[in-house]
């Protein structure tokens, strides 16, 4: 991943949190997807950029 601030390549994962995304209901029951949101640490600028984009594909 490239840093969003200084545009240098970074691969040092700082932490991962999860976001709940609502999906289509199945048999009348609510469905939520637990999607990881990764935060990295940039050694060059000292910031913590978050991964942009979703690992989910839309159909």
C-alpha positions, -999 to 999 in steps of 0.1 A, spaced: 0 0 0 12 36 -7 9 62 20 -19 87 13 2 116 26 37 111 12 30 84 -14 58 61 -3 53 24 -1 44 11 34 37 -24 46 39 -20 84 4 -29 97 -4 -9 128 -38 -24 137 -70 -38 123 -105 -28 133 -137 -42 119 -167 -24 103 -201 -40 101 -217 -38 67 -253 -47 62 -260 -72 34 -292 -85 19 -316 -103 42 -318 -141 40 -351 -157 49 -362 -125 67 -332 -124 89 -307 -95 89 -272 -102 76 -241 -83 85 -206 -87 71 -176 -81 94 -152 -63 71 -116 -56 82 -103 -20 81 -65 -19 82 -45 10 96 -8 12 86 21 32 100 43 52 76 80 54 88 86 83 64 60 108 75 49 93 108 12 91 100 -13 63 102 -31 60 69 -61 37 67 -66 13 38 -88 29 11 -114 9 -7 -134 -21 2 -123 -57 -1 -160 -64 -11 -170 -65 -47 -204 -52 -58 -225 -74 -81 
